[in-house]
Amino acid sequence: MDSQDSPTLKGLIRLSSSSEQVLDADEEVFVLYSTKSNPSSGSTQPRGLGYLDSRADILTLSFEIKSHPHSQSTYGKRKSKSKVQDKTLEIQLAQDKTALRTRTGDTGSVVWRASIDFAQMILEQQHTKSPVSLLNEKLKDARVLELGSGTGLLSIALSPLVGQYTATDIAELVPLIRKNLTLNFSGWPHTANKQETRFPGHNVCVEELNWETLHSVPPHRRPQVLPLPSSPLDLILVVDCIYHPSLLPPLHTAMDYLTTPGTTAVLVVMELRAEDVTRDFLEQWLALDDGKWEVWRVGEDQSMGTARPYVIWVGWKNSPAI
């Protein structure tokens, strides 16, 4: 980054000085797997697939959001302490544990640790108004779309923080997401899309989106398969969706299609598993749309820490030269 003392702001993303631009997939993979997966560094070894509990029909998740004092000396001229009170957010999630075993390719029917850890990070950063929060104050008005929402955990946890949240997944998982929204938001979906904020979940909607279907049709026909939003998206979330090489081209197609150059940020959270899949994902992302994408690895000071096997990247598609 240009400055060692202040963050770089781009839309609703705040990148700290420890963030690094990704220019080469091989170099990025070497850095990640020599630090995140190295026992001598004190980090945690990759945990296989990473789902929480595939045996429970209903999970109750409690997010303990601590108001630990944070210093503003990094980006401010004086130090101050947060006076925000601790709080607990409780979320109930139904799982379809049968589908995980019987429906080929269905991994979204159970809760994954990466979504829990990412939700914890964002909730705590926003609650404490951390000076190194990855998402800045523009989040409250942002239009967010999540690819591969699974059980819908993030749509429930983050909905109070955003302007509008669209959860998407394959048709088979849409009923599960809707079920979990009704479990946590009284009156949903009848209260959805209403302007009155007294209805929890009023700003959350669910849409079917199959990346492979979108990828299979020519670019000029894609608006027929998935009409673009009436207004540009501010943020696309991709949390723990990268695990099989066959899904990478369809995922990149969806990311690129839904992105408005110069406006939309794509935030990718990945649990480090196979090196070759990580490398393929990055190579394809950097080459997407003739290399118009700019990708950064989020710094550890505003990510989920060195002790967890995750990486967070943020990317933007640059506006075409005039």
C-alpha positions as CSV (number, residue, x, y, z in Angstrom):
1,M,0.0,0.0,0.0
2,D,1.1,3.6,-0.5
3,S,1.0,4.6,3.1
4,Q,2.1,2.8,6.2
5,D,-0.2,5.0,8.4
6,S,-3.6,5.1,6.8
7,P,-5.9,2.7,5.1
8,T,-6.9,2.7,1.4
9,L,-10.6,3.2,0.8
10,K,-12.3,1.9,-2.3
11,G,-16.0,2.0,-2.2
12,L,-17.1,0.3,1.0
13,I,-13.8,-1.6,1.3
14,R,-11.0,-0.4,3.7
15,L,-7.6,-2.0,3.0
16,S,-5.0,-1.7,5.7
17,S,-1.3,-1.1,5.0
18,S,-0.6,-4.8,5.5
19,S,-2.8,-5.8,2.5
20,E,-0.9,-6.9,-0.6
21,Q,-1.9,-6.9,-4.3
22,V,-1.9,-10.3,-5.9
23,L,-0.1,-10.2,-9.2
24,D,1.0,-13.8,-9.6
25,A,-0.9,-16.9,-8.6
26,D,2.2,-19.1,-7.9
27,E,3.7,-16.5,-5.7
28,E,0.5,-16.0,-3.7
29,V,0.1,-19.8,-3.2
30,F,3.7,-20.0,-2.0
31,V,3.2,-17.2,0.5
32,L,-0.1,-18.7,1.8
33,Y,0.9,-22.3,2.2
34,S,4.3,-21.5,3.7
35,T,2.6,-19.4,6.5
36,K,-1.0,-20.5,7.0
37,S,-0.3,-24.3,6.8
38,N,3.1,-24.3,8.6
39,P,2.9,-25.7,12.1
40,S,6.0,-23.9,13.1
41,S,4.3,-20.6,12.5
42,G,1.7,-21.3,15.1
43,S,-1.1,-21.5,12.6
44,T,-3.8,-24.2,12.4
45,Q,-3.6,-27.0,9.9
46,P,-6.3,-27.2,7.3
47,R,-9.3,-29.0,8.7
48,G,-10.5,-31.1,5.8
49,L,-13.9,-30.0,4.5
50,G,-14.7,-27.8,7.5
51,Y,-18.4,-28.2,8.2
52,L,-19.6,-27.7,11.8
53,D,-21.9,-30.6,12.6
54,S,-23.5,-32.7,9.8
55,R,-25.6,-34.7,12.3
56,A,-27.9,-32.0,13.8
57,D,-31.2,-31.1,12.2
58,I,-31.2,-27.7,14.0
59,L,-28.2,-25.8,15.1
60,T,-28.2,-22.9,17.5
61,L,-25.3,-20.6,17.0
62,S,-24.3,-17.9,19.6
63,F,-22.1,-15.0,18.5
64,E,-20.4,-13.4,21.5
65,I,-19.5,-10.0,20.3
66,K,-16.9,-8.5,22.6
67,S,-16.4,-4.8,22.9
68,H,-12.7,-5.1,23.6
69,P,-11.0,-1.7,23.7
70,H,-9.2,-0.9,20.5
71,S,-6.6,1.8,19.9
72,Q,-7.0,4.3,17.1
73,S,-3.4,5.2,17.1
74,T,-2.9,3.3,13.8
75,Y,-5.1,5.7,11.8
76,G,-5.8,8.5,14.2
77,K,-3.7,11.1,16.1
78,R,-4.8,10.0,19.5
79,K,-5.8,6.8,21.3
80,S,-9.3,6.1,22.5
81,K,-11.1,3.1,24.0
82,S,-14.4,1.6,22.8
83,K,-17.3,2.0,25.2
84,V,-19.6,-0.3,23.3
85,Q,-21.3,-3.0,25.4
86,D,-20.8,-6.7,24.8
87,K,-23.7,-8.4,23.1
88,T,-24.8,-11.9,22.1
89,L,-26.5,-12.7,18.8
90,E,-28.3,-16.1,18.6
91,I,-29.2,-17.7,15.3
92,Q,-31.1,-20.9,14.7
93,L,-30.3,-22.8,11.5
94,A,-32.0,-25.9,10.0
95,Q,-29.7,-28.2,8.1
96,D,-30.6,-30.9,5.5
97,K,-28.1,-33.5,6.6
98,T,-29.6,-36.1,4.3
99,A,-28.9,-34.0,1.2
100,L,-25.2,-33.8,2.2
101,R,-24.9,-37.5,1.9
102,T,-27.3,-38.3,-1.0
103,R,-27.4,-35.3,-3.3
104,T,-24.4,-35.2,-5.5
105,G,-22.4,-32.0,-5.2
106,D,-24.6,-30.6,-2.4
107,T,-22.3,-29.1,0.2
108,G,-24.4,-26.1,1.1
109,S,-27.1,-27.9,3.1
110,V,-25.0,-27.8,6.3
111,V,-23.3,-25.0,8.2
112,W,-19.6,-24.4,7.5
113,R,-17.1,-23.0,10.0
114,A,-15.8,-20.4,7.5
115,S,-19.2,-18.7,7.4
116,I,-19.4,-18.6,11.2
117,D,-15.8,-17.2,11.6
118,F,-16.4,-14.6,8.9
119,A,-19.7,-13.5,10.4
120,Q,-18.0,-13.2,13.8
121,M,-15.3,-11.1,12.3
122,I,-17.6,-8.7,10.5
123,L,-20.1,-8.4,13.5
124,E,-17.3,-7.6,15.9
125,Q,-15.6,-5.1,13.6
126,Q,-18.9,-3.3,12.9
127,H,-20.1,-3.4,16.6
128,T,-16.9,-1.9,17.9
129,K,-16.4,0.4,15.0
130,S,-12.9,-0.9,14.7
131,P,-10.5,1.5,12.8
132,V,-9.3,-1.6,10.8
133,S,-12.8,-2.8,9.9
134,L,-12.7,-4.3,6.4
135,L,-16.1,-2.8,5.5
136,N,-16.5,0.9,6.2
137,E,-19.5,3.0,7.1
138,K,-21.0,2.7,3.6
139,L,-22.0,-0.8,4.4
140,K,-25.3,0.4,6.0
141,D,-26.5,1.5,2.5
142,A,-24.9,-1.2,0.4
143,R,-26.5,-3.6,-2.0
144,V,-24.9,-7.0,-1.2
145,L,-25.3,-10.3,-3.1
146,E,-23.9,-13.6,-1.8
147,L,-23.0,-16.4,-4.1
148,G,-23.5,-19.9,-2.6
149,S,-25.4,-18.9,0.5
150,G,-26.0,-22.5,1.6
151,T,-28.1,-22.4,4.8
152,G,-28.4,-18.6,4.7
153,L,-26.4,-17.9,7.8
154,L,-24.7,-14.8,6.5
155,S,-27.9,-13.3,5.2
156,I,-29.3,-13.5,8.8
157,A,-26.2,-12.4,10.6
158,L,-25.3,-9.5,8.4
159,S,-28.8,-8.2,7.4
160,P,-29.0,-5.6,10.2
161,L,-25.7,-4.1,8.9
162,V,-26.5,-3.6,5.2
163,G,-29.0,-1.8,3.0
164,Q,-30.1,-4.8,1.0
165,Y,-29.0,-8.4,1.0
166,T,-29.7,-11.0,-1.7
167,A,-28.9,-14.6,-0.8
168,T,-28.5,-16.9,-3.8
169,D,-27.9,-20.6,-4.4
170,I,-29.1,-23.6,-6.5
171,A,-32.8,-24.3,-6.7
172,E,-32.5,-27.3,-4.3
173,L,-31.1,-25.0,-1.5
174,V,-33.5,-22.1,-1.9
175,P,-36.2,-23.7,0.3
176,L,-33.7,-24.3,3.1
177,I,-32.5,-20.6,3.0
178,R,-36.1,-19.4,3.2
179,K,-36.9,-21.8,6.0
180,N,-34.0,-20.4,8.1
181,L,-35.0,-16.8,7.4
182,T,-38.5,-17.6,8.7
183,L,-36.9,-19.3,11.8
184,N,-35.0,-16.1,12.6
185,F,-37.2,-13.2,11.3
186,S,-40.8,-13.2,12.4
187,G,-43.2,-12.4,9.6
188,W,-40.7,-13.1,6.8
189,P,-41.2,-13.2,3.8
190,H,-44.3,-11.0,4.1
191,T,-42.1,-8.3,5.7
192,A,-39.5,-8.6,3.0
193,N,-38.7,-5.6,0.8
194,K,-40.7,-3.3,3.1
195,Q,-39.1,0.0,3.9
196,E,-40.0,-0.1,7.6
197,T,-36.9,-1.2,9.5
198,R,-38.8,-2.4,12.5
199,F,-39.3,-5.6,10.6
200,P,-36.1,-7.7,11.1
201,G,-35.0,-9.2,7.8
202,H,-37.1,-6.7,5.8
203,N,-34.0,-6.1,3.5
204,V,-33.3,-9.8,2.7
205,C,-34.5,-11.7,-0.4
206,V,-33.6,-15.1,-1.8
207,E,-33.0,-15.9,-5.5
208,E,-32.1,-19.0,-7.4
209,L,-28.7,-18.8,-9.1
210,N,-27.0,-21.8,-10.6
211,W,-23.5,-20.8,-11.8
212,E,-23.2,-23.7,-14.1
213,T,-26.4,-22.8,-15.9
214,L,-25.2,-19.2,-16.3
215,H,-21.8,-20.4,-17.6
216,S,-23.4,-22.8,-20.1
217,V,-25.1,-20.1,-22.2
218,P,-23.5,-17.5,-24.5
219,P,-22.8,-14.1,-22.9
220,H,-25.5,-12.4,-24.9
221,R,-28.2,-14.8,-23.5
222,R,-27.2,-14.6,-19.9
223,P,-29.6,-11.7,-19.0
224,Q,-32.4,-14.1,-20.0
225,V,-31.1,-16.6,-17.5
226,L,-30.4,-14.0,-14.8
227,P,-31.5,-10.4,-15.2
228,L,-29.0,-8.0,-13.8
229,P,-30.0,-5.9,-10.8
230,S,-31.7,-2.6,-11.5
231,S,-28.8,-0.8,-9.6
232,P,-25.2,-1.9,-9.4
233,L,-24.2,-4.2,-6.6
234,D,-21.8,-2.7,-4.1
235,L,-20.5,-6.1,-2.8
236,I,-20.5,-9.7,-3.9
237,L,-19.7,-12.2,-1.1
238,V,-18.1,-15.6,-1.9
239,V,-17.5,-17.4,1.4
240,D,-16.0,-20.9,1.3
241,C,-17.3,-21.9,-2.1
242,I,-13.9,-22.9,-3.6
243,Y,-13.1,-26.6,-3.2
244,H,-13.6,-28.4,-6.5
245,P,-11.9,-27.4,-9.8
246,S,-14.9,-28.0,-12.0
247,L,-16.8,-25.2,-10.2
248,L,-14.2,-22.5,-10.8
249,P,-15.1,-21.4,-14.4
250,P,-18.8,-21.2,-13.5
251,L,-18.0,-19.3,-10.3
252,H,-15.8,-16.8,-12.2
253,T,-18.5,-16.4,-14.8
254,A,-21.1,-15.4,-12.1
255,M,-18.6,-13.1,-10.4
256,D,-17.7,-11.3,-13.7
257,Y,-21.3,-11.1,-15.0
258,L,-22.7,-9.5,-11.8
259,T,-19.9,-7.0,-11.3
260,T,-20.1,-3.4,-12.4
261,P,-16.7,-2.1,-13.3
262,G,-15.4,0.5,-10.8
263,T,-18.3,-0.1,-8.4
264,T,-18.7,-3.7,-7.3
265,A,-16.2,-5.2,-4.9
266,V,-16.0,-9.0,-4.8
267,L,-14.9,-10.4,-1.4
268,V,-13.7,-14.0,-1.4
269,V,-13.2,-16.0,1.8
270,M,-11.4,-19.3,1.3
271,E,-10.4,-22.0,3.7
272,L,-7.1,-23.3,2.5
273,R,-7.3,-26.8,1.3
274,A,-5.7,-28.2,-2.0
275,E,-2.9,-26.0,-3.3
276,D,-3.8,-26.7,-6.9
277,V,-7.4,-25.5,-6.5
278,T,-6.2,-22.3,-4.9
279,R,-3.7,-21.7,-7.7
280,D,-6.3,-22.5,-10.4
281,F,-8.8,-20.1,-8.8
282,L,-6.4,-17.2,-8.7
283,E,-5.0,-17.8,-12.1
284,Q,-8.5,-17.8,-13.6
285,W,-9.5,-14.7,-11.6
286,L,-6.5,-12.7,-12.6
287,A,-6.9,-13.7,-16.3
288,L,-10.7,-13.0,-16.3
289,D,-12.0,-10.6,-18.9
290,D,-8.5,-10.1,-20.4
291,G,-6.9,-9.2,-17.1
292,K,-9.2,-6.3,-16.1
293,W,-9.4,-7.5,-12.5
294,E,-7.4,-6.1,-9.6
295,V,-7.1,-8.5,-6.7
296,W,-5.7,-7.8,-3.1
297,R,-5.1,-10.1,-0.2
298,V,-6.6,-8.6,2.9
299,G,-4.1,-7.9,5.7
300,E,-4.0,-10.1,8.8
301,D,-4.8,-7.1,11.1
302,Q,-8.3,-6.9,9.6
303,S,-8.8,-10.5,8.6
304,M,-9.4,-13.7,10.6
305,G,-5.8,-14.0,11.9
306,T,-2.8,-16.1,11.3
307,A,-4.0,-18.9,13.6
308,R,-6.9,-19.8,11.2
309,P,-6.5,-21.5,7.8
310,Y,-8.3,-18.8,5.8
311,V,-7.4,-16.1,3.3
312,I,-9.6,-13.2,2.3
313,W,-9.2,-11.5,-1.1
314,V,-11.0,-8.5,-2.5
315,G,-11.2,-7.8,-6.2
316,W,-12.5,-5.1,-8.5
317,K,-13.0,-5.1,-12.3
318,N,-11.5,-1.9,-13.6
319,S,-13.5,0.4,-15.9
320,P,-12.6,0.0,-19.6
321,A,-10.3,2.7,-20.9
322,I,-12.1,5.4,-23.0
